[in-house]
């Protein structure tokens, strides 16, 4: 699934790491992805509400802290805003969501809705794109540092913090899924959930590419 | 709003009426739009559940019959399937939704979710794209007959039936909105709802264009 459908295969992402995007296109990426980042803890809270035990909730609740931050610390959403500012965007413009394409919103909202309405096993399975994330984040960071020297590297702290957390989260989620999805039918639903999530990430890049001139009429 | 954002301004639609789409691209349009058609009565049932009176429901319920058909008659969804077959698609492929792009699903599902969760006034306002539809449907029909002679014109019955119904529906909905949206704040919400619906229709064509090679990497 990751080999075929993870969003590092998307033409927009390939241009990002190749260094061929304009400043405005990189900004479109940061601004659109902000909406995804902002909705991650909303999605995790929706999953939290469906988990079957105190033990599951105690583990999953860490994800919400990771993105929202604890009192007095900076979480992932703030770190993403810092990255967006490092691309030259104003924080007020980012949080106003004025640069978020409608297609980004449709895709991200579908993810939150999926987390709210599907079984917790499917919702957790949809998070397994994090299995594919860390090596992609490492390459993306290196590419940004090398190919977009006008981006302050301090803005990349989001990825530095995120890489070990994504590994930890993916391992836990995979353990849960392997333990729970013991029938072919459940396993198929988990695979479908992961495919759905790949479509969400791909859809965010489709909308970003369309709104920034990376995709054009043939 | 219609002048700027209705989906007849979308590059895919412009090519449809110009006659420059391939058979596969016209099929992609019919197959993707099928998912929108199929969800219209679901959306209308969601609105029905939020309407404030028996009189409102009595009027709105007609829309569900229009798309689902009454016992023994063919509704809009079946008429759309006939159109898809006239483009050369197999009915089984259409109803399997195998050609529906993920982005189409995200956009259409956002519309159903909007109808479920917003006030009935906003949900009805979002349907007002039907104010713009009839003249566009007339031009689209004429273009299809003239420029895609391989499509059996009998397949266009959907539009013939739909044009007078869309006029009637739009007039009723507009009367309700004018009567209800009596404050600037409510009026702004209705305009935002209509903009949202334009984004939905535009998003369906974005996804159709991306999946059929009408949009490509620059």
Interface residues (C-beta under 8 A of the other chain):
Chain A: X11 X15 X102 X103 X105 X106 X107 X109 X110 X113 X196 X199 X200 X202 X203 X206 X207 X209 X210 X213 X214 X215 X216 X217 X218
Chain B: X11 X15 X102 X103 X105 X106 X107 X109 X110 X113 X196 X199 X200 X202 X203 X206 X207 X209 X210 X213 X214 X215 X216 X217 X218
